[in-house]
Amino acid sequence: MSDRIYARIAGTGSYLPEKILTNDDLAQFVDTSDEWIQARTGIRQRHVAAEGETTCDLAYQASLRALEAAGVAASELDLIIVGTTTPDLIFPSTACLLQHRLGAEGCPAFDVNAACSGFVYALTVADKFVRSGAAKNVLVVGAETLTRMLDWNDRTTCVLFGDGAGAVVLKPDTETGILSTHLHADGGKKELLWNPVGVSVGFRPEEKNAGVRVLMAGSDVFKHAVKALDSVVDETLEANGLDRHDLDWLIPHQANLRIIDATAKRLEMPMERVIVTVDRHGNTSSGSVPLALDEAVRSGRVQRGQLLLLEAFGGGFTWGSALLRY
């Protein structure tokens, strides 16, 4: 027993909208095919939020499940952080909307926007609050409705993304939990993956599909992602004095099966030790890592005491990792 405080995941939860959009469905209105999409991304289907269903709706359902799994009441929360790049409103934050819906009034609540790395960034902030003793029960959510800002005529992007949310509840623990987190960003690469509209630069309503266009230079993003994730994986293992073979599970951001495969090969990890949901969920941005984690926990694959490496890469560019003993 030590005096050191760790932030340990006490419970996980996730939620996916009911509507499923398959590759064959997409092929009905955009020039693509199931074979083309699967060969390049590994994606077979994705979930799409219903009309009127918002990011907060998805976050709320995932949060209820995480709170139940952790045995924590919403009124006991000391902090709520939501990683999202598709908030319900410009303000207030989705975290504030979520807090009210949960009935957790009073505790601080805010959003973190780091695109697909949003959950790892939010988890890192939450970890610091718990370690410092400033918070005991923290709800961390990654939730997105990316399909709301897609150009459904652009086959290079509309096939990639889906909607969903995942959540975890952190509690202090003297034994183990999050061992370290590592965050990075490079704003100089913004035009390789971005949505070029906004409040301050203007929404430009005269443009076709203004405000809903994710623009991406796919092959460039792929190269940068593989290199950045290789580097952050090495950094994480070195910081903890560990060997890649010490890891029990890799839980990566679910953007593209080829990127996941490249990271697994680098770690010399068989794909049986990698949690893959991209085939069924598509890229749910900040929702993907907690969604994959919750599925792994609830399926019984991830067990208490195992060593997990979470990692993500997203627009910004942003990237990061979290090493934790579950």
Rosetta blueprint (number, residue, H / E / L):
1 M L
2 S L
3 D L
4 R L
5 I L
6 Y E
7 A E
8 R E
9 I E
10 A E
11 G E
12 T E
13 G E
14 S E
15 Y E
16 L L
17 P L
18 E L
19 K E
20 I E
21 L E
22 T E
23 N H
24 D H
25 D H
26 L H
27 A L
28 Q L
29 F L
30 V L
31 D L
32 T L
33 S L
34 D H
35 E H
36 W H
37 I H
38 Q H
39 A H
40 R H
41 T H
42 G L
43 I L
44 R L
45 Q E
46 R E
47 H E
48 V E
49 A L
50 A L
51 E L
52 G L
53 E L
54 T L
55 T H
56 C H
57 D H
58 L H
59 A H
60 Y H
61 Q H
62 A H
63 S H
64 L H
65 R H
66 A H
67 L H
68 E H
69 A H
70 A H
71 G L
72 V L
73 A L
74 A H
75 S H
76 E H
77 L L
78 D L
79 L E
80 I E
81 I E
82 V E
83 G E
84 T L
85 T L
86 T L
87 P L
88 D L
89 L L
90 I L
91 F L
92 P L
93 S L
94 T H
95 A H
96 C H
97 L H
98 L H
99 Q H
100 H H
101 R H
102 L H
103 G L
104 A L
105 E L
106 G L
107 C L
108 P L
109 A E
110 F E
111 D E
112 V E
113 N L
114 A L
115 A H
116 C H
117 S H
118 G H
119 F H
120 V H
121 Y H
122 A H
123 L H
124 T H
125 V H
126 A H
127 D H
128 K H
129 F H
130 V H
131 R H
132 S H
133 G L
134 A L
135 A L
136 K L
137 N L
138 V E
139 L E
140 V E
141 V E
142 G E
143 A E
144 E E
145 T E
146 L H
147 T H
148 R H
149 M H
150 L L
151 D L
152 W L
153 N L
154 D L
155 R L
156 T L
157 T L
158 C L
159 V L
160 L L
161 F E
162 G L
163 D E
164 G E
165 A E
166 G E
167 A E
168 V E
169 V E
170 L E
171 K E
172 P E
173 D E
174 T L
175 E L
176 T L
177 G L
178 I E
179 L E
180 S E
181 T E
182 H E
183 L E
184 H E
185 A E
186 D L
187 G H
188 G H
189 K H
190 K H
191 E H
192 L H
193 L E
194 W E
195 N L
196 P L
197 V L
198 G E
199 V L
200 S L
201 V L
202 G E
203 F L
204 R L
205 P L
206 E L
207 E L
208 K L
209 N L
210 A L
211 G L
212 V L
213 R L
214 V L
215 L E
216 M E
217 A L
218 G H
219 S H
220 D H
221 V H
222 F H
223 K H
224 H H
225 A H
226 V H
227 K H
228 A H
229 L H
230 D H
231 S H
232 V H
233 V H
234 D H
235 E H
236 T H
237 L H
238 E H
239 A H
240 N L
241 G L
242 L L
243 D L
244 R H
245 H H
246 D H
247 L L
248 D L
249 W E
250 L E
251 I E
252 P E
253 H L
254 Q L
255 A L
256 N L
257 L H
258 R H
259 I H
260 I H
261 D H
262 A H
263 T H
264 A H
265 K H
266 R H
267 L H
268 E L
269 M L
270 P L
271 M H
272 E H
273 R H
274 V E
275 I L
276 V L
277 T L
278 V H
279 D H
280 R H
281 H H
282 G L
283 N E
284 T L
285 S H
286 S H
287 G H
288 S H
289 V H
290 P H
291 L H
292 A H
293 L H
294 D H
295 E H
296 A H
297 V H
298 R H
299 S L
300 G L
301 R L
302 V L
303 Q L
304 R L
305 G L
306 Q L
307 L E
308 L E
309 L E
310 L E
311 E E
312 A E
313 F E
314 G E
315 G L
316 G L
317 F L
318 T E
319 W E
320 G E
321 S E
322 A E
323 L E
324 L E
325 R E
326 Y L
